[in-house]
Amino acid sequence: MARLRELARFGLVGGFNAATYFGLYTAGVLVGVPYLLSAIVAFALSASLGYWLHEHWTFGGGLPTVRGWMSWLAAQGGATALNLVLLAVAVDVLGADKIVAQAVLLPVTPAATYLVGRRWVFSRA
């Protein structure tokens, strides 16, 4: 039961962060920021918020640390690198709309970030 609560919390934080990311990404694109730069900036902001929320709520209320934050950014960075490659292929190779392509790609990485986060970043979990 505790694991289901943890997964539900991870999903809620992830959904909130995905919405934050997508909103920041979309706002950047709409004001003329190049789409890949917009994705990187949106990542940095939403991943940092996600670390804080996961540390405090999802994985048991630990105190955030610089090491934990950097580990989370590294884990998220790997997932985001995959997202950027897929986004570039969708937009530049397949001709997909920049915003629609990102919307389709949003669910690609949550399972991997949960497993990496739980085992590597939030080790108290």
N, C-alpha and C positions, 0 to 999 in steps of 0.2 A: 504493500500500500504506500509506503514511504517513497518508493521509486516512482510510482505513478504520480504522486504529488509533485515530485521533483521534475518529472517529464512535463507535467502540465505547466509548472512554473517556467520551465525552460521554453516551452512553446509560447506562453504568454509574453515573456520577455523578448523572445525571438520575433514574435509577430509585431510587437511594439517597435523593436529595432528595425525590422524590415520596413515598416511604415515610415519610420524616421529616415532611414537610408533612402527610400524611394522618394520621399518628399524633398529631401535635400538634393538628391540627384536630379529630379525633375525641375526643381527651382533653378539649379545651376544651368541645365540645358536650355531652359526657357529664357534665361537672361543672357545667353550667348557663351557660356563657359563650354569649352570643348568637352564632349561627352565622356571621354576617358578621364580627364582631369576632374570633372564633376563626380565621377564614380569614386575616384581616389579620396577626394575631400569628404564626400558623404560617408565613405568607409571609415575614415579615421575618427570622425565625430560619432557615428553610430556605434562603432565597435568599442570605443572608450566608454560610452554610456552603458553599453551592454555588459562590459566587465563589471562596472560598479553595481548594476542591478543583479547580475548573477551572483556576485560575491556576497551581497547583502541579503538576497532573498532566495534565489534558486538553490544555492548549495550551502545553506546553513548559517548565514550571517557572519561570515568571517570578516576580518579587517582587510581592506584592500592593501596591497603592497605594490611597490614599483616592479618587483620581480613578477608577481602575478599578472599585473597589467601588461608588462612587456611580453610575457608568455602568451597571454590572450591575444594581444595584437599580432604575434607571430602566427598563432593558430588561425586567426581570422584572416591574416595576410595570405596564407596559403590558400584558403578558401576563396578569397577575393581575387587572387591571381588566376585561379581557375575561372571565376566569373568574368574577369576582364578578357581572357582569351576567348571564352564562349561568346561574350558580348561583341567583341571585335569581329569574330567570324559571322555572327548573326547580322551585324550591321554592314560590315565592309565586304563580305563575301556573298552573303545571301540576300542583301539588300533590305533587311528588315528595318522597320521604323525604330529609332533609337530608344524611345520610351516603351513601346510595346515589347521590344526585345528584352529590355531589362525586367519588365513585369513578368515575362515568361520565365526568366532565369532566376527569379527570387527564391524559389524553393529548392534550388540545386544543392546547397551545402549544409542545411541545418543538422542532418544526422551526423555528418562527419564532425562538425564543430561541437556537437554534444559529447560525442565519444572522446574527442581530443581534450575538450574542456574538462570533462569529468575526471579523466585519468591523469592529465598532465598539469592543468592550470589550477583547478580547484581540488587539490589532492585531499583536502579534509573531507570532501564528499565521500 
